[in-house]
Amino acid sequence: MSIEGKKIFITGSTGGIGAAICNKFLNKNCILVLTSSSDEKLEKLKKLYGNKHSYYNLDLSNIDNLEKKMQIISKEHKDIDVLVNNAGITNDALLLRMKYSQWSKVINTNLSSNFIIIKSILPSMIAKRNGKIIGISSVVALTGNPGQSNYTSSKGGMISMYKSLALEVAKRNINVNVVSPGFIVSSMTDQLNEDQKNNIMQNIPMKKFGKPEDVASLVLYLSSDEASYITGQNFHINGGLLMV
């Protein structure tokens, strides 16, 4: 797969899916530009991956600060080939009980940050007439989920945003796509008891949760030259939970 040696920008690089994405690119000798909102987690990444790569602390919920940080990153890395917006948070509550702070923090972190990050990195991709932009959304962006109106809105907004962007930059040879995972093995699914897992499994035709590597493999492919004619698409990885 033609991805060897490219520079990849990844947000949310310390989570389960984020770590799997990092490993896929590392196996292809890519150079990584990684972000996290935790200095402690970034130090762990440095020890794990080494000084060949770059690490930045980004609070995606703080839009003003994010803009300043992205100005620095875009100047220091004008050769980013692939942008993967993977970071996301939840802060659940029924809409009637949801505080505006819960709404705004999830929207800023999961959606508005995408706007700031893409706008910062896109000019260099346009200049070289090449690039891949990939966002990680969620199956619930299309199905809805009680108690997650903020989260589903942010992930649904991502899909619409990326489709519009794909139309805007297609002539510049820049591909823009979304990957929407279903239930993926994670710290969240580890907290479910057997009854909860069985109830979820009843709605998954394949009767199993996905693995972070399932998502990472598709991200790797969409980042490669082999995917050069794919843009504006939302790919579902959910074991048949949702078929659209």
DAPE-V94408 format. One record per helix or strand of 3 or more residues. SS is the DSSP state (A for helix, B for strand). FROM is the first residue (numbers start at 1). TO is the last residue. If there is no record, write none. Layout:
[[SS | FROM | TO] [SS | FROM | TO]]
//
This chain:
[[B | 7 | 10] [A | 16 | 26] [B | 31 | 36] [A | 39 | 49] [B | 54 | 57] [A | 63 | 76] [B | 82 | 85] [A | 95 | 97] [A | 100 | 128] [B | 131 | 136] [A | 140 | 143] [A | 149 | 172] [B | 174 | 181] [A | 187 | 190] [A | 194 | 201] [A | 212 | 223] [A | 225 | 227] [B | 234 | 237]]
//
